Amino acid sequence: MEFTLKPEGARLFSEYTSQNVGNNFAIVLDGNVVSAPVIKNPIPGGKASSRATSRSPRSTTS
């Protein structure tokens, strides 16, 4: 899964991920958590990706 944010969203996401390194970040689609990766590093720039499979609801973002 990949996503790109607009400038304001990128700024907010960077702040959020900076403050939450080591915590999970839930990715929700249609009301269901499809992934809950651990934030390993702050994510600047507004682009992120996560690897998840149906067998692995938790993945890692970087």
C-alpha positions as CSV (number, residue, x, y, z in Angstrom):
1,M,0.0,0.0,0.0
2,E,1.3,3.4,-0.9
3,F,0.0,6.9,-0.5
4,T,1.0,10.5,-1.2
5,L,-0.2,13.5,0.8
6,K,-0.7,17.1,-0.2
7,P,1.7,19.6,1.4
8,E,-0.4,20.4,4.6
9,G,-1.1,16.7,5.1
10,A,2.5,15.9,4.6
11,R,3.5,18.4,7.3
12,L,1.0,17.0,9.7
13,F,1.9,13.4,9.0
14,S,5.6,14.2,9.5
15,E,4.9,15.8,12.9
16,Y,2.7,12.8,13.9
17,T,5.2,10.2,12.8
18,S,8.0,12.1,14.5
19,Q,6.1,12.0,17.8
20,N,5.0,8.4,17.5
21,V,8.2,6.4,16.5
22,G,7.8,2.9,17.9
23,N,4.0,3.0,18.0
24,N,1.6,1.4,15.6
25,F,-0.3,3.4,13.0
26,A,-3.6,1.8,11.9
27,I,-4.5,1.9,8.3
28,V,-8.3,1.7,8.0
29,L,-10.3,0.9,4.9
30,D,-14.1,0.8,5.0
31,G,-14.0,0.7,8.8
32,N,-11.6,-2.3,9.0
33,V,-8.0,-2.2,10.1
34,V,-6.1,-3.6,7.1
35,S,-2.7,-2.9,8.6
36,A,-1.1,-1.6,11.8
37,P,2.6,-1.0,11.0
38,V,5.1,0.2,13.6
39,I,6.4,3.6,12.8
40,K,10.2,3.0,12.6
41,N,11.2,6.5,11.7
42,P,9.7,9.9,11.1
43,I,8.1,10.0,7.6
44,P,8.7,13.4,6.0
45,G,7.8,14.3,2.4
46,G,4.2,13.0,2.4
47,K,4.9,9.6,0.8
48,A,4.7,6.3,2.6
49,S,4.3,2.6,1.8
50,S,3.5,-0.4,3.9
51,R,3.8,-4.1,3.1
52,A,0.9,-6.2,4.4
53,T,-0.6,-9.5,3.4
54,S,-3.8,-11.2,4.4
55,R,-1.7,-13.4,6.7
56,S,0.1,-10.5,8.2
57,P,-2.1,-7.6,9.5
58,R,0.9,-5.8,10.9
59,S,3.7,-4.5,8.7
60,T,6.4,-1.9,8.9
61,T,6.6,1.6,7.5
62,S,9.8,3.5,7.0
